Structures are given as C-alpha cells and as structure tokens.
Amino acid sequence: MKYIDSHCHIDSILKKCKITTFNNLKLQHYSEQFEACITVSCDPWSIENTLRQLENPEIYGAFGIHPHEAKYYDDNLEKKIIDTMNHVKTLAWGEIGLDFHYNLTEQDIQKDVFKRQILAAIKVNKPIIIHSRKAETDTLDIVNHYIPENWKVHLHCYTSSTEMALQLLEKFPNLYIGFTGAITFNNTAEIQETVNKIPLDRLLLETDGPYMAPVPYRGKPCHSGYIPLIAEKISEIKAIPLDQVYDQIRVNTRAMYGI
C-alpha cells in the first residue's frame, strides 16, 4: 500500500529533525510504503533549497508565497516563482491564500496577493494549492470569482467548516481536500465530521510536515513517515478498509498532480 505525501516542507523537516540529507531522513523515518512527496516552498527564502531537493527522485515541488509572507510579494518575486514553474518536477503554484488567524500580513494585502497569484498560476497553467485559516468568507469570494470551475485545486491542511468544503467540492469538480495529522487530535471532532462527509475520491493524504504531527507524536517534528497514521484515521472515521483508503487516494493524487 504505497502512498504519496501530497504536501510537506522538506527543508523545514530536515532542520527540525536535525538531519542533513533527505536520504538520511528516509532511512531513519520512512517505511517501504513511502513512494514520493511534494515539498512546498512558500516564502522567498526557501526557493533555492527546494529546487535543490528536487534532485532527489522521490521529491516533487510546488512554489508560491504563503499569506504570512504576502507583504514581500512584488514583480521580482513573482518572476522568480514563474521561473520555478519551468522545472520539470514543479507540479503546482502554492501554497497561497489567506490566514486571518495570525495576520502576519495585513488582510487587504493578503487578498490582493492571493488574487495575483491565482491569475499567475492560471497564466502558466499550473494547479493551485490553497491555504485558508479563519478566512472562509473571503476565501470563498476570491476562489469563486477568480478560479475557473475546471481548474485543479488542492485545499490543503483543511480545518475550515464542512459547509465550505462541500460548497467548493460541488462547484469545482477537480478540487481535492487534504487532511493532516490534525484529524487525530482529541479536539477536532468537526474536522473528523468533514472527513466523513467528503467522498473518498476527493481526499488527499498530507502531513504539512514539520507541522501537525499526528497522535501519538503530536508536538514533535512531523514528516512523511507519519502518513500511515493519517490514513488509518481516515479508515476509522469512514469505517472502510485501509487498503481502500490508500488505493483511492493514490488515484486522487495522480488525478490532481499527475504522479
């Protein structure tokens, strides 16, 4: 039962785990189930390191600017990200979106940069990875207005309402929703209910490593080796066989990202 971690941050995982190379990380923490991962560069400082990680055969990439760093987005940074889209292993533009929980960038700037990056991703014909936290209304407004209905979208590390998820799934037939180790936490009954209501053929497995490590590793650095714990929780929530979870989500990942 092979799996692909559809969203992680390899450079940050290596730092948190105090490991120097991806091969060492894989040897120490990954089982033979691991097939590949998509590492995401979402700030101006991780672009080069992420490009170097793509030299590993199991690593694919995505590039964009997170809403926390939206204040740094300008023409030069946009050109730099557009250049990364030419790499044969770059699969998507992202993660991009809105985060009104911390507001590390002013909300109006976040919204402007979100719109701008959506338009850039469409121009270069790349799937879009979206981050949304405490910003449902504005996320829905922007996504519904700026993203074509047939576009490939990964709504990652989902923690918003069930209603928002179902609304987006109905409108966007190529939209998938990723869930992390957060679904194993004791205080996430609403997220688990969302997992239960979303069809299996619209789900993705992701860790968002080094963040959101599942129970019993909560609070420790997260990595792709923990995907089986997330898959097992989805199997439990939906009351379906574990191999069905792996098989269908592998199909979903291929449909979303081509791998």
N, C-alpha and C positions, 0 to 999 in steps of 0.2 A: 504494500500500500504506500506508494510514493506520494510525496507532497512537494508543493512549491510555496514558499513563504512570499506572499504577494506584496508585502510592504515591511521593510526594515531599514535600518540605518547602520550599515556595516562599519563605517569609520567610527561612529559613536560606540557601537558594541565593542569593538576592539579596545577602545580607550577604557570603557567601564570594566571590562573583563581583564584588563591589563595583559592583553595578548598582542603580539606584534604582527602576526600574519593571519590571513583568512584560513590558510591550510591548517595552522595550529588550532585555530578556533574550531574548525570542522573535526579535527582528530580528537579534541578534548570533549566536545559537547554534542556533536551531531551523530545520529544513527544512520544506518543504511537507507532509511526511508527518505532522507533528505535528497531532493533532486535538484533544486535550484532556488534562488531567491531574487527578489527585485530590491535593490538598495536605492534609497531615495536621498538625493541631495536637495535640501530645501532652504539653504541660506547661501550667501555669497562666498563663504569661506570653505565650503566642503566640495566645491565643484571639481577641482583638480584631483583631490584624493579619491573621489567617487569614480572619476574617469580611470584612474589607475586600477581601482578594484575590478573594473570590467575586463581586465586581462585574465581574471580567473574564469574558467569555462562555465562554472555554475552560477555566476553572478551577472544579472542584467541591471539596467539602470533607469532612473527617472530623474528629471531635473525641473525645478521650479522654485518659487520663493514663497515660503510659509507666511501666513498673515502676521506672525510675530515680527518678521523682518521686512514687512512691506514698505516700511519707511525708507529702505535702502534701494528700492526698485527705481531704475531710471533707464534711459535709452541704452547706455553702455552695458548694463547688466542684462537687459533683455537680449541684446545682440549676443552676449556670451552664452546665454541659455539656448538661443536659437542655434548657435554653432554646435552645442552638445547634441542637438536633435539629429545631426547628420551621422552620429556614431551608429554603427550597425547594431549595437546592443542597447541603444536607448529606446525604450518602449513607450514612454508617456511623458507628458508635461505635468509636473506636480511634485509635492503636494501644494495646492493653492487653496485659498478660501478665506474664511472668516473665523476669528477667535475673539469673542467678546467676554470671555471669562477673565483673561489677564489684561487685555487691551494694551499690549506692549507697543502697538502702533495705533494711532488714532483711528476710530472706526470709519470715518469718511475716506481716509487713505486706504485702509484695508479694502473697502468696497471698490474704490477706483482701480486698485492694483489687481484685485480679483477679476474684474471685468476685462482689464487689459490683457491679463494672462490667458483668459479664456479665448479671446479673439486671436491672440498669437498662436495658441495651440491649434485652433481651427485652421489658421492660415498655413501651418506646417503639417496639417493632417495627422495630429497625434491624439491619442486618447488622453483623458483628463482625470487626474486624481484630486479629490476634493477633501479638505479638512473643514469641518464645521463644528463649532462648540459655542453653545449659548447664543446662537445667532440664527435660529430657524427661519424667522420671517424674512430676513434679508437674504439668507442663502437661497430660499425658495424663489424669491423675487428675481434674483440675479440668474440663477440656473434656468428658470423657466423662460426668461427673456433672452438670454444670450447663447444658450447651448442648443444646437439642433436636436430634434427629438430622436434621431437615429444615431447620435454620437455615442462612442464608448466612454463610459464614466465609471470610475471606482470611487464610491463614497466610503472613505477609509476610516478605520477605528471608530465605528459608529456608536454614538452614545445619545443621540437625539431621540425624538419621540417615535413611537410606532406609526403614528399618523403621517408624519413627514416621510418616513421610509416607504410606506405603501403608496402615498401620492406620487412620489418620484418613480417608483417601480412601474406604476401604471402608465405614466406619461412617456418614460424613456425605456424602450424595450431592450436596449443594450447597456443598461445601468446595473452594476453589481454593488453589493454592500459587504464590506469587510468587517469582521469581528475579531477582537484580540482577546488576550487573557483576562480582560475586564469581565467577560461573561462568567468567569469562575468565582468572582468576588461575592461575598455574602450580601452586599448591599446593592446588587444590580438586578433586582427582580424585573424591573421594567425592560432592561436591555435583553434579558433572557426571554421575556414575553415577545419582544420584537423578533428575536431569532426564531422563535416558534412559529410566528405568523408569516415570516418571509419564506417563499418557496425555496427549496434546496437548490434549485437551478439558478438562483440569483445571489448565492452566497460566495464569499471568498474567505480563505484562511489567511490570516496575517498575524504577525507578532507586534509590529511597531517597535521592535527591539531597538534600543536597550530599555524601552519603557514598557509598562503594563505586563510585567511577568505574571503568569497565572499562579494560582494557588497550587502547590504549597511553597512557591518561590517568590511570592509577592514581596516587593521591596528590594529584590536582588536584580542584577542586570539581566535583561531578557534577550533571548537570541532564538534563532530558527529551530534549535533543538527542542523548543517547548511547543511547537505546533501540535504534536500529538495530544497534548493535554487540552488544547482548544478544540480539536476535532472530537475528542472523547466527550467533551461537554456538550457540543452540538448534537452528537448522537444521543446523549442522555435527554436533553431538552426536547428533541423532536421524537424520541422513542423509535429510532430507526437504527439499523445495523451500522456499525462503524465503517465497514468497507464501502457501504453505500455513500457515506459522507465523503470519504476520500475519493472515490471514483467520480462522483458527480462534480465535486468542487475542482478536481483536476480538469474536467471538461470545461467548467466555467472559466478557469484561469486561461485555458487555451483560447477560449472564445474572446475573452477580454484582451489578452496580451499577445496572443499568437505563439505561446510556449506551453 
